[in-house]
Amino acid sequence: MTSQRFQRPRLADLVGRHRSRRFASVSALAVLALVAAACGGNTGESDDSAESGAPLVYGVFATPLEEPWDGAIHSALTAADEAGDIVYKHTDNNDSADKMSRTLRDLVATEQPDIIFGDAFAAEDAVREVAAENKDTAFVFGSGEDPVEPNFSVFDNWMQDPAYLAGMLAGGLTTSNTIGVVGAMPIPEVNRIVNAFIEGVKETNPQATVKVTFINSFFDPTTAKQAALAQVDQGADVLFAERAGVIEAAEEKDLPVIGMMVDQHEEAPQHVVTSLVWDMRPTVNHVVEEFNAGALEPADLGEFSFMKNGGSSLAPINTDVPGGVPEELIQQVEEKKAAIMDGSFTTPVNEDAPAGSTTVGE
């Protein structure tokens, strides 16, 4: 029986909108390298799975690992490998449904992995078809759809908690009462982060205006930077870099900025206030533990990305940014974080397009 530990809001309405998951352009050289390397390589000096007794886990990624979303999954699996919990191998740049399908079928036939982690958003039907044909292999994929018996689990980066806290910071830092957000595109997984950020802004500064621009791409730093600079021209004095390129704009204009997915402090130490951080390790740990116990069932694993479960966090607050960060504002954020962790506050989840948002090119 499917384990429904976490109920996605309005899932039936989200299926179609999740199809266009983020894809960076892949160069011809990268594609040739993938063909030559077949299924990628081992990530470390792991013993063979049969010898170590640990399950063989493959990461099958749609994008290059430099793309932070798949990079976060790869990082967690690498850590599990280094801890001896799994034997881990991976392949990336599977940037079409056909390529993803071929890679998965080849891996199952030749490597016989126990578990496959990956990203199904732009190849949903293909991945699910392969999973249905190979019921003895556990598939655990980023997806906007439901888990499926007997072997297909889903997850996503549910980061509304750190987004809310970051919004509180932005609301307290702005002096112009205008904050800029540059996001990928108005799909549920982006909308819920941006909307939670806006709600956080409202808590500390109800008078503030949040300008949201979507660049209609998951990786276009040039366009993202241009969108951020346009927001600065419109009065924004704090920025949220939901996409790459915004931090460069903040640095150029000497403004505080909030990073995304990983702690981006080192990219601009005098400007990055904090970052939303996604940690897939709790999800990986749960799957491996259930597998080892012979109890792994298809489930929506979204809850393991929640802050209270260690799946997301707010990076340390950097006060060495333009204008500084008031101690009382930090205290407000810490108090709200404590409320999230003890369950006395639940961050609202709103996956609708943010009111007043615009998309580049429309």
N, C-alpha and C positions, 0 to 999 in steps of 0.2 A: 504494500500500500504506500502511495506517495506521502512523504513526510512534508507537510506544509508548515514549516516553522515561521515563515514570514510571508505575509500577504501583500502583494504588490497592489498599489492603488490603481483602480480603473484599468486593469491589465488589458481587457478586451479593446479598449480605445487606444492602447499604446502600440499594438502589434505592427500596424502599418508604418507608424512613424519611426520605428526603430530600425528600419531596413537600411538606412544610409549611414551606418557607423563610420567612424573616422578612418580615412585612408590617406596617408602621405604618398606622394608620387614615388615610384620605384624606378631607378635608372636602369637602362639596358644592361649595364655592367652588373648591377646587383642581381638582375634576373638570371644572367648567364652564370654568375657565381652560385646561385641557388641550384641551377640545373647541374652544374659540375659537382656540387657538394651533396646532391640528392636530398637528404633529409637533415641537413645541418650537422651539428656536432655535439659531442658531450660538453657539458659546461665545466667540468673539472676532472679530478683524478679519481672519480668514484670507482669502487669495485663493481664488477658485474652484479646485476640484481640477484641472480640465482645464487651467487657465492655469498653475498652480503645478507640475504634474507629480506632486504627492504624492497618494497614495490618499485617497479620500473614506471616512471612517470615521464611522459613526453609533453612538452609545451609546443603547441602548433599555433603560430601567431600569424595574423593577417598582415601586419605592418613590420617595418624594421624595428628592432628593439630600441632604437633611439626614441621612438614615439612613446611618450610617458605611460600611456594606458597599458599597453602590452608590456612595457618595461617594468611596471610595478608587479605584474604577475610573474615575470621572469625573475625578478629580484627575490621574491618570496620563495619560489621554487629552488633557486640557487642556494638560499639560506637553509632550506630543508635538506638539500643534498649535502651541504657542508656539515650539517649536524648529524648526518648518517640516517636520517629518517626515510629518505627515498634515494633511488638512483635516478638522476635527472639528465635528460637529453632534450634538445629543442631544434626547431626549424622556424624561421621567420620568412617574411616577404611572400606569404601565400595570399596574394592580393587579388584573387578572383575566386568565384565559386568553383570553377573547374579546377584550378590549381589546388585549392583547399581540399576538394574532394579526392583528387589524385593522391595528394600527400597523405591524407588520412588512410586511404585504402592501402597504400604501399606500406605505411608504418604498421598497421594492424597485421598485414600479411607477413612482413619480414622481421619486425621487432617485437611484436606481440606485447605491447605495453599493458600494464595493469590499469593505468589511469591516463587519460589525455585531458590536459587543460588547454583552453584556447579562447578564441574570440569569434563568435558566430554572427555578429550583427549584420554583416554584408553578405554572408553566405549561409543564412539561417536554414533554408530548405536543404541545401547540399549537406551540411553538417549533420542535420537530423536524419537524413536518409542514410548516411554512412553509419550513424549510431544505431539505427534500427536494424541494420544488417549485421551488426557485430555486438550482440547483446552481452557477451562475456567481458567486454571492455567498458570501463566506467568513463563516460564523457562528462566533463565539468567545464561549461563554456559561458562566457559573457554573452548574455542574451536578454532581449526584451520580452520573451515569451515564456510560457510555462515549462516546468520540468515535465519529463515524460517517462513513464514506466517502460522498461525496467531499469534503464541505465543512463538517463540524461538529466543532469542537474544544471542549474543556472545560477549566475551571480551577476552583480553589477557594482559600480563604485558609488555606494550610497553615502555621500559626503555632506549631507545637509547640516549635520551638527557643527563641524568646523566652519562651514560656510556662514552659519548664523553668527558664530563668534567673530569671524572676520568682518562681517557686516557691522557688528557693534563697534569694532575698532575703527572702521572707516567712518562711521557716523560721528564718532567722537573726535576724529582727526581733522575732518574737513573744516575749513574756515570760510569757504565760499558757499557751503551748503550744496555743492554739486559734486557727485561722485561718478566716475566712469567705469563701466564694465564692458569688456570685449569678450564675447563668447563665440563658440563654433557655429551652432545653428540651433533653432528653437525646437529641439527634440526633448523628450521627457528627461533623459539623464542629465542634460545641460540645464533645462528649465528649473528642475528642482533645486539645483545648486544655486543658480542665480536668484531664484525667488526666496530661498532661505537667507541668502546674503542680504537681499533687500529688506526682509523682515528684521534682521539684526540691525540694519541701519536705522530702521524706524524706532527701535527700542531706545537707542541712545540719542537720536536726532530726528524727531518726527517732522522737522521742517526741511530736511534734506531731500534733494531730487537725485535719483539714480538714473543715469542715461545708459541704456543697454544697446549695444550694437553687435549683431551677429555677422560674421564674415563669410558664412556659407561654406566653410571648409574646416577640417580638423587640423590642418597644418599649413598655414600660409602666414609666416611671421611678418612679411612685408606689408600685407594688407591689414593685419592686426595692429601693427605699429601705426600705420596711417589712420586707422579708425580711432586709436587711442589719442593720437595727436589732434584729430578733429574734435574729440571730446574735451581736450584741454583748451582748445580755442573757444569752446562753448562754456568754459568756466570750471571744468572739473579740476580739482586739486588733489584728489586721491584716486588711484586706479586699482582695479582688480583684474589681474592677468589670467583670466580663465584660459586664454590661448597664448602661445609663444609669440613674442614680438612686442608685447605691451611693456614688459620690464625695460626694454631698450628705450621706449618712449618716455617712461618715467625718469630714467636716468638722464636722458637728454634734457628734459624740462625741470630736473631737480625736484621731483615730487615723490611722496611715499607711494608704494605699490604693494599689493598682496599677491603672492605667488600661488601656484596650483600644482597638485599631484605629488610633488616632492618638495623638500625644503630648498627653496631657491635663493637663500640668503647670499651664497657665494657669487651668484651672478651679478649682484649689485649690492654690496655690503652696506652702502650708505643710503640705500633707498628701499630695500625689501623689508617691510615691517614684520611680516610673518608669511606663512604659506599653509594652504590646505594640503594635508598629507594623507595618501591612501596606503594602507598596509594590508596586503593580501595574506599575510602569514596566518592570521586566525582562520581564514577560510581554508587554506591549505592544510593546516594542522587538523581541523575538524574532519576533512575528507580522508586524510591519511589514517587518522585514528579510527574512524568508522570502517574503513576498508580493512585495516588490520584486525578489527574485531569481527569481521564478517557481517557487518551491519549496515553497510553503505547502501542507502536507498536514494532514489531521485528526489531532490528537494530544491526549493528556492533558498539559496544561501545568502540572500541579501543582508540579513541581520548581522552577519559576521563582519560587515564593513561599517557598522555603526560605531560611534565613538565609545560607547559604554562597553563594547566588546573588543576594543583594541584595534578595530579595523580602520579607523581614521583618527586624525588628531589635528591640532593646530600647532604648528612649529613654534619654537620659542619666540617671544616677542622681542624685537630689536628696537631699542629706544633711540639708537643713533641714526635717526632719519630726519629729513627736513621738518622742523617744527617740534621734534621730539614726541614722546608719548606720555601723557599725564599719568601719574601713578594711580589716581582715582579711576581712570578709564581701565587700566590694567586690572584693578581690583573688581570692577564691574564684570569684566570678561571672565575672570577667575571664578566669581560667584555663580555666573550662569553655567560655566563649564561644570562646576560641582553639582548643580541642579540637573544637568543632563546626565551626569554619571550616576547620580543616585535615583534617577527616574522621576524626580519631582517636576521636571520640565521636559516636554517632548517637542522637538523641533517640527514645525508644520511642514508637511510635504505637499507641494503644489507643483504639478508637472505641466501646467498651462504656460503658454508663451507669456513672458512678462509684459505687463501693460506698458504701452508706449515704446516698446522695443522696435528697432529698425534692423533691416538686413541689407548689407552692402550689395548693390546691384539691383535692388528692387525699386 
